[in-house]
Amino acid sequence: MPKVIIIGAGLVGTSMAVALQKQGFEVSVYDKIEVSAEVSKGKRYLEFGETGGSLGIQANGMLVLDRLELLDKVLEQPHTLLEGMTFLNADGSDPVFRSTISNNLPDRFKKDVHLMRSHLQNVIMRKCGESGVRMFINMKLESFSQTDSEVTVKFSDGTTVTGDYLVGADGIHSNVRRILFPEHPKAEYFCGGYLGVFQHGKKVGDATLQLKYPLSIYMNGLTGSAVFAARVGDSLGAWNVLLAKSHDGDASANAANDDWRPAANLPQEAARLADLVKEWQSPPNLVDAVLHADRITPINVYDLPNLPKWHKGRVLLAGDSAHGMLPSFGHGLGQGLEDVSVLADLFAELGGVYADHRKVFELYDKIRIPRAHSVANTSRNASSTTFTNSKLREKVMRTMMKFAFWLSNVLKLNDVVGAHDVRLDVKKALAAENIIIAK
């Protein structure tokens, strides 16, 4: 069977592995991550342990997970079903609700799912193991070369592997992208921040750790700060502190944070961040959630300039490697899952594992690039109006935001992105090629 080499064992890389293995390819995934033997001890499949924070999946991503027979398992994890998001001033005043309901889909897909990133990752990793996907860790890509018939990948330990295709799903700083398109600009640093996880409902002294809203964002344009906060099931909570401006003791903007390693001195970091959030006049419950976090992870946020092409020869990019975008619009993962669906569907409809990859990759770019760039541009526009040095401009921007959300709620504009079924894009593209999908 034709072999696919995937670089990157993140959410998109492992989802792609499941999808292509399901099509009949022999898939192997390679990742540079160093995983202790204890992490996966006694398991039939690899686990990466508890890392990162929480994330949301809208209907477009849920549709893909459902077709990969993953959604039921995802919904078995601690999660919250969301109808939207509440935007507030830093002090918790002036709440504005933006609906994310998917109006034109079955009930199963109407509400967003919010869960821990690590739980979603482990569900997909388990499926990889069950599907026969081979997983290799401690493997850092050094180089690759390709001919008309194959791709050969070399790793830093001297190992070489050969396959029919190479998929780069190795994230915002993709080595596959760097080698494939050396002329393209690097991802641009936007801001630093911190992910936190805490026990929602836990009593700490006289206080109870709890969030007022299922999903919310507290913003202060003048300090260049924002705090995302989310409930995850009945007993977990997560927050994300973003800092557009540096602060004393700030560990963000450090390249080491790209590996998402938890803070070594949790009590010290929690106390420092809690003091910072308190300075922003954030509500006491939000300050408590930061102070009593069980895990804090420094992160960096980047934006990848729009890439005009996602493939060359037998090598193709997916996920953040192709379109790493700012999180302000909340659709980065959804766009990556759409990549997965489109590539798998194109192979299925154009001849299976022996399809002409040149046509498959050409249509993949044609379908995915305009849509992903549109979402990325929307994310940039949203981020550009978040921070300002003018109190008056901050008020004007908030008024404009309220109107935009009102219009979106009334006209159900979320359906354009969040409730989109990317399989319809595949049907449209194939119809233009006079190829009709049977179902």
SVG drawing of the C-alpha trace seen along z (x, -y; Angstrom):
<svg xmlns="http://www.w3.org/2000/svg" viewBox="-32 -60 55 62">
<polyline fill="none" stroke="black" stroke-width="0.4" points="0.0,0.0 1.2,-3.6 2.9,-5.1 2.2,-8.5 4.7,-10.1 3.2,-12.7 5.5,-15.1 3.8,-16.3 1.7,-14.4 -0.6,-17.3 -4.3,-17.4 -4.3,-17.9 -1.4,-15.5 -3.0,-12.6 -6.5,-13.3 -4.9,-13.3 -3.3,-10.0 -6.7,-8.5 -8.4,-9.8 -5.7,-8.6 -5.3,-5.2 -9.1,-4.8 -8.7,-5.4 -6.2,-2.5 -2.8,-4.2 -0.1,-2.9 0.5,-5.9 3.4,-6.7 3.6,-9.8 6.8,-11.3 7.2,-13.9 10.1,-15.6 8.4,-15.5 10.3,-13.7 7.8,-11.5 8.7,-9.7 8.0,-6.0 5.8,-6.6 3.4,-8.7 2.3,-5.7 3.2,-2.9 0.7,-0.1 -1.1,-1.6 -1.6,-0.1 -1.4,-3.5 0.8,-6.5 -0.4,-9.3 1.2,-12.7 -0.1,-13.3 -1.9,-16.4 -0.6,-19.4 -1.9,-22.7 -5.3,-24.2 -8.8,-24.0 -10.1,-24.5 -13.4,-24.7 -14.7,-22.8 -17.4,-24.3 -19.7,-22.4 -17.4,-22.4 -14.8,-20.5 -17.4,-18.3 -18.6,-17.1 -15.1,-16.0 -14.6,-14.2 -17.9,-12.4 -16.9,-11.1 -13.7,-9.8 -15.8,-8.0 -14.2,-10.1 -17.0,-12.4 -18.7,-9.9 -15.4,-9.4 -14.8,-13.1 -18.2,-13.6 -17.3,-11.0 -14.6,-13.4 -15.4,-16.2 -16.8,-18.9 -19.2,-21.9 -21.7,-22.5 -21.7,-26.2 -24.2,-28.4 -21.8,-31.3 -19.3,-33.5 -19.6,-36.5 -17.4,-39.5 -16.8,-41.8 -14.6,-44.7 -11.7,-43.7 -13.7,-44.4 -16.6,-42.1 -18.9,-45.0 -20.9,-45.5 -21.4,-41.8 -22.0,-41.3 -23.1,-37.9 -22.1,-36.5 -24.0,-33.4 -22.1,-30.5 -25.2,-28.3 -25.1,-26.3 -28.7,-26.9 -28.9,-24.7 -27.4,-21.5 -28.9,-18.5 -29.0,-19.0 -25.9,-16.9 -23.8,-19.7 -25.7,-22.9 -23.6,-23.7 -19.8,-24.1 -17.9,-21.5 -15.3,-22.9 -12.9,-20.4 -9.3,-20.0 -6.8,-19.8 -5.0,-16.9 -8.2,-14.9 -9.0,-15.5 -5.4,-14.6 -5.5,-11.3 -8.9,-10.3 -7.3,-10.8 -4.0,-9.1 -6.1,-6.1 -7.8,-5.9 -4.4,-6.0 -3.4,-3.0 -6.6,-1.1 -6.3,-2.0 -2.8,-0.7 -1.1,-4.1 2.5,-3.8 3.8,-6.5 7.4,-7.5 8.6,-10.0 11.9,-11.8 12.3,-12.2 13.3,-15.7 13.1,-16.4 16.4,-17.4 15.7,-17.4 13.8,-15.7 14.1,-15.2 11.7,-14.0 11.6,-12.5 8.7,-11.9 7.9,-8.7 8.8,-9.1 9.8,-11.3 12.8,-10.5 12.9,-12.1 16.0,-12.3 15.9,-12.8 18.5,-14.4 19.5,-10.9 20.5,-9.8 17.4,-7.7 15.9,-7.9 12.4,-6.8 10.9,-6.8 7.2,-7.1 4.9,-8.0 3.8,-11.3 4.9,-13.6 2.4,-15.7 3.7,-18.6 1.5,-19.1 4.4,-20.3 2.8,-23.5 3.4,-27.2 7.2,-26.9 6.9,-24.0 10.3,-22.6 8.5,-21.0 7.2,-24.4 10.7,-26.0 12.3,-23.4 9.5,-23.3 9.1,-27.1 12.3,-28.7 11.3,-32.0 8.2,-32.4 8.3,-34.7 8.4,-33.1 5.5,-33.2 5.2,-36.6 5.2,-37.0 1.9,-38.6 1.9,-38.3 2.8,-36.2 0.5,-34.6 -0.3,-31.8 -2.6,-28.8 -4.1,-27.8 -6.2,-24.8 -8.0,-24.7 -10.6,-22.6 -13.9,-24.3 -16.2,-24.2 -13.2,-23.5 -13.4,-25.3 -10.3,-27.2 -10.8,-28.8 -14.0,-30.9 -13.9,-31.0 -15.2,-28.6 -13.4,-28.5 -16.0,-29.1 -16.7,-31.0 -19.8,-33.1 -20.1,-32.3 -19.5,-29.1 -17.1,-30.9 -16.0,-34.5 -13.3,-37.0 -12.4,-39.9 -10.7,-42.7 -8.7,-45.8 -7.5,-47.5 -5.4,-50.1 -3.3,-47.5 -3.1,-45.2 -4.5,-42.3 -7.2,-39.8 -8.3,-36.8 -10.3,-33.9 -12.1,-31.8 -14.1,-28.6 -15.8,-25.8 -14.9,-22.3 -17.5,-19.9 -18.6,-19.9 -15.2,-19.9 -12.6,-21.6 -12.0,-25.2 -9.4,-26.8 -8.1,-30.3 -5.8,-32.0 -4.1,-35.2 -2.8,-37.1 -0.3,-39.9 0.2,-42.3 2.6,-44.2 5.4,-42.8 5.2,-42.9 7.7,-42.5 8.6,-38.8 6.9,-38.0 8.2,-34.7 6.3,-35.1 8.0,-36.0 10.6,-33.3 11.2,-30.8 11.3,-28.0 7.6,-28.5 6.8,-27.2 7.2,-23.7 4.4,-24.4 6.2,-23.2 4.4,-23.9 5.9,-26.5 8.4,-25.0 7.5,-27.1 3.7,-26.9 3.0,-28.8 5.3,-31.7 3.9,-32.0 0.3,-31.7 0.8,-34.4 2.5,-36.7 -0.2,-36.3 -3.0,-36.6 -1.5,-40.0 -1.4,-41.1 -5.0,-40.1 -6.0,-41.8 -4.3,-45.0 -6.6,-45.0 -9.5,-45.1 -10.7,-41.7 -13.5,-40.1 -12.3,-38.2 -13.5,-34.8 -11.2,-35.2 -8.3,-36.2 -8.9,-33.2 -9.0,-30.9 -5.6,-32.1 -4.1,-32.0 -5.2,-28.4 -4.3,-26.9 -3.1,-23.3 -1.0,-23.9 0.3,-27.1 1.9,-27.0 3.7,-29.9 2.9,-30.3 3.6,-32.5 1.0,-33.5 2.0,-33.8 0.5,-34.7 1.6,-33.1 1.5,-35.4 -0.8,-33.9 0.9,-31.2 -0.1,-31.2 0.6,-27.5 0.4,-24.5 2.1,-21.8 5.0,-21.1 5.4,-17.7 4.6,-15.0 4.8,-17.2 1.8,-18.9 1.1,-21.2 -1.9,-21.0 -3.1,-22.8 -0.9,-25.5 1.9,-24.5 -0.2,-25.9 -2.3,-28.6 -1.3,-29.2 -3.7,-32.0 -4.4,-34.2 -6.8,-32.7 -9.1,-35.8 -11.7,-34.2 -11.4,-30.8 -11.2,-28.7 -7.7,-27.5 -8.4,-23.9 -11.6,-23.9 -9.7,-25.0 -7.1,-22.2 -9.8,-19.6 -11.3,-20.9 -7.9,-20.3 -8.1,-16.7 -11.6,-16.1 -10.8,-17.7 -7.6,-15.7 -9.2,-12.4 -12.4,-13.0 -10.4,-14.0 -8.4,-10.8 -11.6,-8.8 -13.3,-10.4 -10.4,-10.5 -9.3,-6.9 -8.4,-6.0 -4.8,-5.4 -3.8,-5.2 -5.4,-8.5 -3.3,-11.0 -1.8,-13.0 -1.2,-15.9 -4.9,-16.4 -5.7,-15.7 -3.1,-18.3 -4.2,-20.8 -7.8,-20.7 -6.8,-20.6 -5.1,-24.0 -8.0,-25.3 -10.6,-24.4 -8.8,-25.2 -6.5,-28.2 -9.2,-30.8 -11.4,-29.8 -8.5,-29.4 -7.1,-32.8 -10.5,-34.4 -10.7,-33.1 -7.1,-34.1 -7.8,-37.6 -10.9,-37.9 -8.8,-36.8 -6.2,-39.5 -8.9,-42.2 -10.4,-41.2 -7.0,-41.3 -6.2,-44.7 -9.2,-46.3 -8.5,-44.7 -5.8,-47.1 -5.5,-50.9 -3.8,-53.7 -6.9,-55.9 -9.7,-55.6 -12.1,-57.2 -11.1,-54.8 -11.6,-51.9 -15.2,-53.0 -15.8,-53.4 -14.4,-50.0 -16.5,-48.4 -19.6,-50.1 -18.7,-48.8 -18.2,-45.3 -21.6,-45.3 -23.2,-46.2 -21.2,-43.5 -22.3,-40.9 -25.9,-42.0 -25.8,-41.8 -24.1,-38.4 -26.7,-37.1 -29.7,-38.4 -28.5,-37.3 -27.0,-34.0 -23.6,-34.8 -21.8,-32.2 -23.1,-29.6 -20.8,-30.9 -17.7,-29.7 -18.6,-27.7 -21.5,-25.6 -19.9,-25.1 -19.7,-21.6 -16.5,-21.5 -17.6,-18.3 -19.9,-20.7 -16.7,-22.5 -15.4,-19.2 -18.6,-18.4 -18.6,-21.8 -14.9,-21.5 -15.4,-18.0 -18.6,-19.1 -16.5,-21.8 -14.2,-19.0 -17.3,-17.0 -16.8,-14.5 -20.0,-13.7 -19.9,-12.3 -22.4,-9.5 -23.4,-10.5"/>
</svg>
